[in-house]
Amino acid sequence: MKLFNLGSLSSSARMTFLSIGTVVFIANCLAGFGNVSWLHWAPPIILPLAALTGLCPFKIIWESLGFKK
């Protein structure tokens, strides 16, 4: 069951986004909050949201530029 039925991502894509976001979050925590730029916190926030909602902003941008689905 999908939490939000907004996007058409496969379950493997959702798990990929979630696992990458988790790994980057752990790496940021191990590096230290003061040593990591604010830009490094974007993927751990955006990727789990994409996994939950099925809407990936980067996927939408690349598809609008002509790349295949």
ChimeraX attribute file (.defattr): number of C-alpha atoms within 10 A of each C-alpha:
attribute: neighborCount
match mode: 1-to-1
recipient: residues
	/A:1	4
	/A:2	11
	/A:3	9
	/A:4	11
	/A:5	12
	/A:6	11
	/A:7	14
	/A:8	12
	/A:9	17
	/A:10	11
	/A:11	12
	/A:12	10
	/A:13	14
	/A:14	21
	/A:15	16
	/A:16	15
	/A:17	22
	/A:18	21
	/A:19	16
	/A:20	15
	/A:21	23
	/A:22	17
	/A:23	13
	/A:24	17
	/A:25	18
	/A:26	13
	/A:27	13
	/A:28	18
	/A:29	13
	/A:30	11
	/A:31	11
	/A:32	10
	/A:33	11
	/A:34	9
	/A:35	10
	/A:36	14
	/A:37	10
	/A:38	9
	/A:39	7
	/A:40	13
	/A:41	15
	/A:42	13
	/A:43	18
	/A:44	20
	/A:45	15
	/A:46	17
	/A:47	24
	/A:48	21
	/A:49	17
	/A:50	22
	/A:51	26
	/A:52	20
	/A:53	18
	/A:54	23
	/A:55	20
	/A:56	20
	/A:57	11
	/A:58	11
	/A:59	15
	/A:60	12
	/A:61	11
	/A:62	12
	/A:63	11
	/A:64	11
	/A:65	9
	/A:66	8
	/A:67	10
	/A:68	8
	/A:69	8
